[in-house]
Amino acid sequence: MRFNGRVIDLPQQGAFTAEFHKQLDQLGRFNLAIFGKTGVGKSTLVNAVFGEPLAQTGIGAPVTEGSHLYLDQRGTLGLLDTKGVEIGRDDKRLAKDLQAEVTKRRNLPIAEQIHAAWYCVRGMDRRFEDSEAALVTELADLELPVLVVLTQVPKNGNDYHPDAVALADAIEARGLPIVGGRPLMTNAVGDQFTGQSAHGLIDLLQATFRVSPEAVRTALIVAQRVDMAAKAKSAQIQIASTVAAAAGVAAVPIPFADATVLVPLQLAMMARIAHLYNTPLGTAAAMAAVSSIAATEGGRRIATGLVKLVPGAGAIVGGAIGASVASALTAAVGGAWLTVCQMTAKGAFDREDGSVDTDQVSEVFRKEFANRFRRRNRD
C-alpha cells in the first residue's frame, strides 16, 4: 500500500488482520427469532436495524430437512425466520419445529442459542388474532424473551396514530408474557411524501439488549446500525480496559527494548473498535497501518527524548516507560482510532471509487493522537 507517496509493507497489517479475526470469534453471535404474518414489514424492520438486506426471501438454509424454520448467520448476527408457513394456518407445525430447534440449541454454546424473539404486527391492521397470541405464548413457554413490535405506525409529533394505540391497548389487555407487557411502536423507514419519519428503532434495540444474555450483548451492539451511542459507549469501555491493562503491564517501568509488549493490547483494542463500527477488514487494516505511522511520527514531535509507542512500532529512545506514559499512549491511540472509525462509518474518507483516502485517515489520526496525548499527560 502507499502512504505519502511511499510504498509500505508493514508487519502490523498482518498482525492486525489476525487480531481482527480473533476479536470476531470472541464477540460471538446474537441470534434473533423473528415472526409475524406475511406483509407486516419484518424484512424492512430487520434491514433498518441491522443495516443490510439480511431478510431477503431465500437467504439462509432450513435448520433441519423439511423444516420451515430458516437460520441466516452472518458475523455477529443470526436470524431465525419462517418460510412457507402462514401464522393462523400452520401453527401446529411451526410450534413443533420451534420447540425442537430452540431445545436443541439450548445445549449448544451460547453463540448458537436463540436469545430473543420479535413478533411483528402491522400497527394499522387493527386486529391481533388468537392464533398470534398463542404463538407468542409458545415462544415465551420456550423461555425466550418475546417483544411484540407494532410496525409501520404513523406518528404526529409525540402522538402515535389512534388505531395503533388502540391495537397496543388490546394486546396489552390480553396479559401476554411479553417484555414490558405492551407492544413497542416502530416505523422502520421514513416517507418524504407523507412526512413520516423512522422512529422506535433505538427503543426496540435497547429493550432487546436488556433481556439478552450478557455474553452476546456486545455482538448485538456490533450487529445493529442505528444506536451509535451504544457503539461509542462500548468503544469507550474497551479503551478504558485496555488503558488499565497497559498501566498494569508497565507498573514496573518497562525498558524501552521491551516496550512492544503493549502492542498486542493496542491491536486488540483497535480491532474490537473496528468491529463495533462495522469497518471491513481491508479498510480497517489499511487504516491501522497508516494510523500507526502517523502516531509514531507525531509521538516523536510530542516530547523530546521519547519516541511514542504505537501498534506495530516499537522503536524508542532512552529510559523506560512507566504506567502513566503507557496509559497516556494507549488512551491516545484508542481515542484517535475511535474518531477515525466513527468518521469512516459516516463516509468521511470515501473516495469516488469507493476506496478510503488513507492520507486523510493519517492526518485526522495524527491530530487526534497528539491532542489526546498532550491532554492525558497534563492530567
N, C-alpha and C positions, 0 to 999 in steps of 0.2 A: 504494500500500500504506500501511498505518498503522503508526506507531511511537510508543509512549507517547501515544496519542490523537491524533497529528497525521498528516495525510495527507502523504506524501512521495513525490516522484518524482525519483529520483537518477540522474544520468547514468552513475554507475558500474554500475548494473544492466545497462544496455546494453553497457557495456564488458566486464563480467564475462561476459555471455552470449556475446559474440563470442569471448572468450578460452576459454570453456568448449568451444565448437565447435572452436576451433583446437587445443586440447590433445587432444581426442578424435582428431582427424586425425593428430596427431603420435604418439599411442600406438600406432596401427596395430592389428593383429588377430592373435591366436593361433588357429591353425587345427588342430583335433584330429580325427584319424580314429578312429572307434570301431567295433569289430566284435565279434562273438560270436554264438552261437546264439540262436534265439528263446527268450525267457523267462529269460535268465540275469541280468537286472536291469540292463541297460545304461542304460535311461531313468532308473531310480531312482538309479543311481550319478551320472549326469551332473547330474540335478536337485539331488542332495545337495551336490555340489561347487560347482556354479555358481549355485545359489540360486533358480532359477525353472524353470517347466516348459518347458525348451527341447527336450526329446527326445520330445515327443508325436508319435505317428504322423501323417504327413501334413504336418508342418511342413517348410518348405524346398521346393526345386524340384530336379528332376533336373539334373545337371551338363551333360548333353547329351541330346538327344532319344533316347528309348529306353533310356537308361542306368538301371541300378538303384542308382546312387550318388546320394545326395541331399545337398546342401550348404545348411546353415542358418547365415547370418551375421548376427549382431546385435552392434552395438557392438564390443567388443574380443574377441569370441569367435566362432569359426566351427566348426561340427561337420559332419564328413563321415561319413555313415551309409549303411546299405543299406536298401532296401525291396523286398520282393517276391522275395528270394533266400533260400535256405537253405544255410548252410555245410555241405559234405559232399554237396550235390546240384548246386549251381550254381557250383562252384568255378572252372571254366574261364572262364565268362562274367564272374564277379566279378574274377578275376585280370586279364583283358583290360581291363575298364573301369578298374580301379585303375591299371594301368600307363599307360594313355592319359591319365588325369586327373592323376596325380602328375607325369608327364613334361611335360605341357602347362603345369602351374602352376610348374614349376621355372624357366621362362623369364620368369615374371611378377615383379612387385615382391615383396619378402619378405612383406608382409602378405597376399598372395594365395596363397602357397605352403602346403603341408601340412607341419606342423612336428613332429608326433609321432603315434604310434598307440597306442591301448589295445586289447588283445584280452582280452575278458572271458570268464571261465569260472566257472560256479557252483561254489563251493567244496565243496559236498556231493554233487556229481554222481559223483565217484569215477572219472571217466574223462576222458581227453584224447585225442581221436582223431587218426589220421594226417592226415586232411584238415585239421584245425585246425593241426597242426604245419606242414603245407605252406603254409597261408595266412600264418602268422606268418613263415615263411621268405621268402615272396613279398614281404611288406611290408618286411622287412629288406633284401632284394635291391634294393628301390627306394630304399635309403639313408634309410629312415625309422627313427628310434629307436622300438623296439617295447617296450611294457611289458605283460606279461601280468598280469592282475588277477583274483584269485580273489574272487568276490562272495559275499555272504550267509554269511560264515564265522562260526560261533559261537565265542565266546571265554569262558573261565572264568578270571578274574584275568588273569595274563600268558600263559596257555596257550591255544593255538588247538585247535580240535576235531581229534582224531587223524586223521579221514578227510581233512580239508583239508590237514593236514601231509603225509599220505601222497601226496595228489594233487600238492602242490607239489614233493615229492621226485621223483615220477615225471616231472614236466615238466622239472625241473632236470636229471635224468639224461639227457634227450634232447640236451642240449648245444645248445639252440636259440640263435640270435643275438638274445637279448633283453636289455634293460637290467638289469644286475645279475646276470644268469644264472639268476635264480629269480623265481617269481611273487610279487606283493605281496598280502598278505592284507587284505581290507576287509569291512566291513559298513556299508552306506550309511545305514541308518535303524535306530534303536533300537526295541525292542519291550518295552513295560512289562509285558505279560502274562508273557513268558518271562524278563524281566530282562536281556535282551541290550541292549547299548548300541552306538552307532555307533563305529567305530574304523577306523584305517588311512588315512583320507582325507588327512590332512596329509602322511603319508609318501608317498602316491601323488603328491600335488601337488609335493612337494619333489623327488622323483625325476624327475618330468616337467620341472620347472623346470631341473634341472641339464643335461638333454640338449637343451633347446630353444635355438634361436638367440638370442644376446644381444639382438638388435634387437626381439624380441617378448616378452621376459621380463616387462617391466612390464605389457604387455597381459594376460598370463596372471595376474599378481598382481591386476590390476583386476577381471578376469572372475570369479575364484574368490571364494567367500564363507565359507570355513572357516578359513583361515590368517590370523588377524588380526595375528599377529606380523609376517608378511611385509608386510602393508599398512603397519603402523606403521613398519617399517624403511625401506620405500620412501619414505614421507612424510618421515621424518627426513632422508634423503639429499636429498630435494627442498628441504627447508628450509635445510639446510646449504649447498647450492649457490647458493640464492637469497641467503642472507646474504653469501656470498663475493662474489657479483655486485654486491650493494648496496654493500659496502665498496669494491669496485673503482670503482664509479661515483662514490663520494664520497671517493676517495683524495686528490683535491684538493677541499677543502671546497666544498660546493655552496651558492651564495647561496640563501637561503630562497625567493626568487622562482622558482628553477629546480628546487626540490626535488621537483616532480611527476615527474621522470624516474625516481624509484623506484617509482612507481605501477604501471607495466606489469609490472615484475618481481614485485611482490607479487600482482597479479591472476593472473598465470600460475601462481604457486605455489599460490594458493588454488583455482584451477580444477583443477589437477592433483590436489591432495589430495581435492577433492570427487569426482573420478572414482574415485580409489582406494577410497573408501568408498561408491561406487555411489549417491551423492546425486543425485536427479533435478534437472534443470536449474532448474525453477521453484522448488523448495525451496532449492537452492544459491544462486540469485540473490537471493532474499529474505533468506536468512541473511547473504550477503555485504554487502547494503545495511545491515542493522541492525548488523552487526559493525563496519563502517566508522565508523558514527556513534558506536557505543559506544567504540571505540578513540580516536576524536578527542576525545570528551568526557573519557575517562579520561586521555588524554595531557595535557590542559590542567591537570589536577589533579596530575600526577606531578611536574613540575619547573617552578618559577617561571621565566617568561621564554621557555619553549619551548611551542609547540603541536605535538604529535607528529603526524608524517605517517603516514597510513594509506591504503589503496587508495581512490582517488576523493576524498580530502580533502587539498588541497594548501595550505591557508592556514597560514602560520607567521609567527613574530614574531622580529625582530631577530637579527643574527649570521649564522651559517652552520652547515650540517650537515656534520660530518666523518665519517670512515669508522666510528668507534666508535659514534656515535649512529645512523647509518644501519643498521649491523649490529644494534644493540640493538632498534631499531624493527622491523626486518624479522623478526628472530628472535621477538620478542614476538607480532607478528601471526601468524606461522606456527605457533607453539606453541599459541596460543589458538584459532586456526582448526582445528588438528588435533583439539584436545579437543572442540570443538563438533561436528565431523564424526563423531568416534567416538561421541559421545553420541547424535547423530541416528541413526546406524546401529543403535543399541540401542533406539530408540524413546523416548528420554528426553524429547523435546519434543513428542511426538504429542498432539494433542487428540482428543476423542472422534469428531469428524467427519473425522479423518484428516489434517487440516492441521497445520502446525508452529507452535508457540507462539513467535513471534519475540521477544516480550518476554523469555521465559526464555532464548532464544538470546543476546539482547543482554546480559542480566545475567551469564550464565556467561562470555561472551567478555570483558566489561568486567573482571571479576575476574581472569581468566587473563592478559589482556593486561597489566594493571597489575602483577601479581605477577612476571611474567616479565621485564617491562622493568626493574623495580627490581633483580631478581637479576642481570640481564645488565649493568646499569650498575655494580653493585657489583664484578662480576668485571672 
